[in-house]
């Protein structure tokens, strides 16, 4: 289901690249790739560049910039220049406000991870105040946006993602020894 056209001047409106770009791009192909990676939104830009996200980090484009035909189906719209046609997965679960208030309880701790080559989780939550960061704040923020994964790093940074990056590796839990800025009894990963 098409949501609308969004501006994408920096390429960060939907930050995750599922790696399915190409000459046979269709709306369905991009949506399937995003859904397989745990993302609610699929976006197409410039004839067939596919990106995904759990929330939209851009502004609506009201100028009709999304007018380019998809490379794999000329009857479908695949964005424009610096403009994303964003589609939403209608089967993605909708969260009620009562669930959102308790969302942190739905996450399971997976342990401590280190980043070897790239980010473990791709979407930073820069709008949060790092000086008051707690694990619960990060979990509730990521959960309310529909992300499957949440993580805290450097005592005050929160990241969300639909999948764990394949270049990550679990490490001994003792390496996650930096207390959260907002609660010094909670410990997080000090490594980038």
Secondary structure as UniProt FT lines:
FT   STRAND          2..7
FT   TURN            23..24
FT   HELIX           27..36
FT   TURN            37..38
FT   STRAND          41..45
FT   TURN            46..48
FT   STRAND          49..53
FT   TURN            74..75
FT   TURN            81..82
FT   STRAND          83..88
FT   TURN            90..91
FT   HELIX           97..100
FT   TURN            101..102
FT   HELIX           103..106
FT   STRAND          112..115
FT   STRAND          123..124
FT   TURN            126..127
FT   HELIX           130..132
FT   HELIX           135..144
FT   TURN            145..146
FT   STRAND          149..153
FT   TURN            154..156
FT   STRAND          157..161
FT   TURN            166..167
FT   STRAND          168..171
FT   HELIX           173..175
FT   STRAND          178..180
FT   TURN            181..182
FT   STRAND          183..189
//
